[in-house]
């Protein structure tokens, strides 16, 4: 299994966390718009919350198509709590702002980006994010997690 992120500090933190959990995961620095892998290198490509931040969604979708034999994605829909959290941060976005990450939560947009190359199946679900306090949530999102994740 290989994980990819733009931030070298995030790759280092993920590597430490995987090691602490006894997981065999290789992490690399890279961008979803230009993945450092060969065509068809993977049986599956999974994105939970990364591809939605691509500044060029069409390029990112093309990369998923290029490196995989199949792909799964899980993204937040407009109106969810994560969406509402990003509304708070919107005034601090660069100008011009990148495309909304929540476009990846719209089935019609996913069909535009991936429908030609994938057999798509959509399921709705709820993900829960829990922290013991607002300060802990701030530490996670603003400063990076300094301790292993707590399972709930």
Sine and cosine of phi, psi and omega as CSV:
sin_phi,cos_phi,sin_psi,cos_psi,sin_omega,cos_omega
0.00,0.00,0.64,-0.76,-0.01,-1.00
-0.77,-0.64,0.72,-0.70,0.10,-1.00
-0.93,-0.36,0.55,-0.84,-0.03,-1.00
-0.75,-0.67,0.65,-0.76,0.10,-0.99
-0.48,-0.88,0.44,-0.90,0.04,-1.00
-0.94,0.35,-0.53,0.85,-0.12,-0.99
-1.00,0.01,0.87,-0.49,0.01,-1.00
-0.89,0.46,-0.55,0.83,0.04,-1.00
-0.92,0.38,-0.57,0.82,0.05,-1.00
-0.94,0.33,-0.61,0.79,0.06,-1.00
-0.89,0.45,-0.68,0.73,0.02,-1.00
-0.90,0.44,-0.70,0.72,0.01,-1.00
-0.90,0.43,-0.68,0.74,0.02,-1.00
-0.90,0.44,-0.65,0.76,0.03,-1.00
-0.88,0.48,-0.70,0.72,0.03,-1.00
-0.89,0.46,-0.70,0.71,-0.01,-1.00
-0.90,0.45,-0.70,0.71,0.01,-1.00
-0.87,0.49,-0.69,0.72,0.01,-1.00
-0.88,0.47,-0.69,0.72,0.01,-1.00
-0.89,0.46,-0.51,0.86,0.00,-1.00
-1.00,0.02,-0.03,1.00,0.00,-1.00
0.96,0.26,0.44,0.90,-0.02,-1.00
-0.99,-0.13,0.60,-0.80,0.04,-1.00
-0.99,-0.16,1.00,0.01,0.00,-1.00
-0.75,-0.66,0.77,-0.63,0.09,-1.00
-1.00,-0.07,0.71,-0.71,0.03,-1.00
-0.89,-0.45,0.63,-0.77,0.02,-1.00
-0.73,-0.69,0.50,-0.87,0.13,-0.99
-0.99,0.15,0.76,-0.64,0.01,-1.00
-0.03,-1.00,0.25,-0.97,0.00,-1.00
-0.92,-0.40,0.57,-0.82,-0.06,-1.00
-0.93,0.37,-0.31,0.95,0.02,-1.00
-0.99,0.12,-0.16,0.99,0.02,-1.00
-0.41,-0.91,0.97,0.23,-0.09,-1.00
-0.95,0.32,0.64,-0.77,-0.06,-1.00
-1.00,0.10,0.77,0.64,-0.07,-1.00
-0.69,-0.72,0.35,-0.94,0.00,-1.00
-0.97,0.23,0.36,-0.93,0.08,-1.00
-0.83,0.55,0.74,-0.67,0.06,-1.00
0.89,0.46,0.40,0.92,-0.08,-1.00
-0.93,0.38,-0.42,0.91,-0.12,-0.99
-0.88,-0.47,0.54,-0.84,0.13,-0.99
-0.95,0.32,-0.56,0.83,-0.03,-1.00
-0.54,-0.84,0.52,-0.85,0.11,-0.99
-0.81,-0.59,0.81,-0.59,-0.08,-1.00
-0.84,-0.55,0.75,-0.66,0.10,-1.00
-0.81,-0.59,0.82,-0.58,0.06,-1.00
-1.00,-0.09,-0.73,0.68,-0.08,-1.00
-0.51,-0.86,0.29,0.96,-0.09,-1.00
-0.99,-0.14,-0.80,0.60,-0.10,-0.99
-0.88,0.48,-0.43,0.90,-0.03,-1.00
-0.90,0.43,-0.28,0.96,0.00,-1.00
-0.99,-0.13,0.10,1.00,0.03,-1.00
-0.89,0.46,0.69,-0.72,0.02,-1.00
-0.98,0.22,-0.34,0.94,0.05,-1.00
-0.81,-0.58,1.00,0.07,-0.08,-1.00
-0.83,0.55,-0.60,0.80,0.00,-1.00
-0.90,0.43,-0.64,0.77,0.04,-1.00
-0.91,0.40,-0.65,0.76,0.02,-1.00
-0.90,0.43,-0.69,0.73,0.03,-1.00
-0.89,0.46,-0.65,0.76,0.03,-1.00
-0.89,0.45,-0.60,0.80,0.02,-1.00
-0.92,0.38,-0.65,0.76,0.08,-1.00
-0.85,0.53,-0.69,0.72,0.00,-1.00
-0.89,0.45,-0.66,0.75,-0.08,-1.00
-0.92,0.39,-0.67,0.74,-0.16,-0.99
-1.00,-0.06,-0.07,1.00,-0.13,-0.99
-0.87,-0.49,0.30,-0.95,0.24,-0.97
-0.99,-0.16,-0.40,0.92,0.15,-0.99
-0.38,-0.93,0.33,-0.94,-0.04,-1.00
-0.61,-0.79,0.48,-0.87,0.11,-0.99
-0.76,-0.65,0.56,-0.83,0.03,-1.00
-0.63,-0.78,0.54,-0.84,0.06,-1.00
-0.75,-0.66,0.88,-0.48,-0.07,-1.00
-0.66,-0.75,0.38,-0.92,-0.03,-1.00
-0.99,0.13,0.59,-0.81,0.01,-1.00
-1.00,-0.04,0.46,-0.89,0.11,-0.99
-0.83,0.56,0.66,-0.75,0.02,-1.00
0.99,-0.10,-0.21,0.98,0.01,-1.00
-0.98,0.22,0.12,-0.99,-0.03,-1.00
-0.89,0.46,-0.61,0.79,0.04,-1.00
-0.90,0.44,-0.64,0.76,0.07,-1.00
-0.85,0.53,-0.72,0.69,-0.01,-1.00
-0.89,0.45,-0.59,0.81,0.05,-1.00
-0.90,0.44,-0.65,0.76,0.01,-1.00
-0.93,0.37,-0.46,0.89,0.09,-1.00
-0.89,0.46,-0.57,0.82,0.04,-1.00
-0.91,0.42,-0.60,0.80,-0.05,-1.00
-1.00,0.09,-0.21,0.98,-0.09,-1.00
-0.80,0.59,-0.65,0.76,0.01,-1.00
-0.88,0.48,-0.29,0.96,-0.05,-1.00
-0.98,-0.17,0.11,0.99,0.00,-1.00
-0.95,0.30,0.47,-0.88,0.06,-1.00
-0.92,0.39,0.35,-0.94,0.04,-1.00
-0.91,-0.41,0.78,-0.63,-0.10,1.00
-0.95,0.31,0.52,-0.86,-0.01,-1.00
-0.94,0.34,0.56,-0.83,0.09,-1.00
-0.93,0.38,0.19,-0.98,0.04,-1.00
-0.84,0.54,0.49,-0.87,0.00,-1.00
-0.89,0.46,0.78,-0.63,0.05,-1.00
-0.90,0.44,-0.33,0.94,-0.06,-1.00
-0.99,0.16,-0.09,1.00,0.15,-0.99
-0.88,0.47,-0.50,0.87,0.02,-1.00
-0.94,0.33,-0.17,0.99,0.05,-1.00
-1.00,-0.08,0.03,1.00,0.00,-1.00
-0.98,-0.21,0.84,-0.55,-0.06,-1.00
-0.86,0.52,-0.60,0.80,-0.01,-1.00
-0.91,0.41,-0.57,0.82,0.03,-1.00
-0.95,0.33,-0.65,0.76,0.03,-1.00
-0.89,0.46,-0.65,0.76,0.06,-1.00
-0.87,0.49,-0.64,0.77,0.03,-1.00
-0.89,0.45,-0.69,0.72,-0.10,-0.99
-0.98,0.20,-0.62,0.78,-0.17,-0.99
-0.82,-0.57,-0.17,0.99,-0.13,-0.99
-0.87,0.50,-0.52,0.85,-0.02,-1.00
-0.94,0.33,-0.50,0.86,-0.13,-0.99
-0.95,-0.31,-0.16,0.99,-0.07,-1.00
-0.76,-0.65,0.52,-0.86,0.23,-0.97
-1.00,0.09,0.96,-0.28,-0.13,-0.99
-1.00,0.02,0.60,-0.80,0.10,-0.99
-0.67,-0.75,0.76,-0.65,-0.05,-1.00
-0.91,-0.41,0.70,-0.71,0.08,-1.00
-0.74,-0.67,0.61,-0.79,0.09,-1.00
-0.98,-0.21,0.63,-0.78,0.01,-1.00
-0.44,-0.90,0.04,-1.00,0.02,-1.00
-0.83,-0.56,0.79,-0.62,0.11,-0.99
-0.97,-0.24,0.65,-0.76,0.00,-1.00
-0.94,-0.34,0.72,-0.69,0.09,-1.00
-0.90,-0.43,0.84,-0.55,-0.03,-1.00
-0.79,-0.61,0.67,-0.74,0.14,-0.99
-0.70,-0.71,0.43,-0.90,-0.02,-1.00
-0.95,0.33,-0.30,0.95,-0.02,-1.00
-0.31,-0.95,0.21,-0.98,0.10,-1.00
-0.89,0.46,-0.58,0.82,0.02,-1.00
-0.90,0.43,-0.64,0.77,0.03,-1.00
-0.92,0.40,-0.64,0.77,0.06,-1.00
-0.89,0.45,-0.67,0.74,0.04,-1.00
-0.87,0.50,-0.70,0.72,0.01,-1.00
-0.87,0.49,-0.61,0.79,0.00,-1.00
-0.92,0.39,-0.75,0.66,-0.13,-0.99
-1.00,0.04,-0.53,0.85,-0.09,-1.00
-0.99,-0.12,-0.54,0.84,-0.13,-0.99
-0.88,-0.47,-0.11,0.99,-0.05,-1.00
1.00,0.07,0.63,-0.78,-0.04,-1.00
-0.94,0.35,0.75,-0.67,-0.03,-1.00
-0.97,-0.23,-0.09,1.00,-0.01,-1.00
-0.69,-0.73,0.28,-0.96,-0.02,-1.00
-0.87,0.49,0.46,-0.89,0.04,-1.00
-0.89,0.45,0.56,-0.83,0.04,-1.00
-0.99,-0.15,0.83,-0.57,0.02,-1.00
-0.98,0.20,0.66,-0.75,0.05,-1.00
-0.84,-0.55,0.00,0.00,0.00,0.00
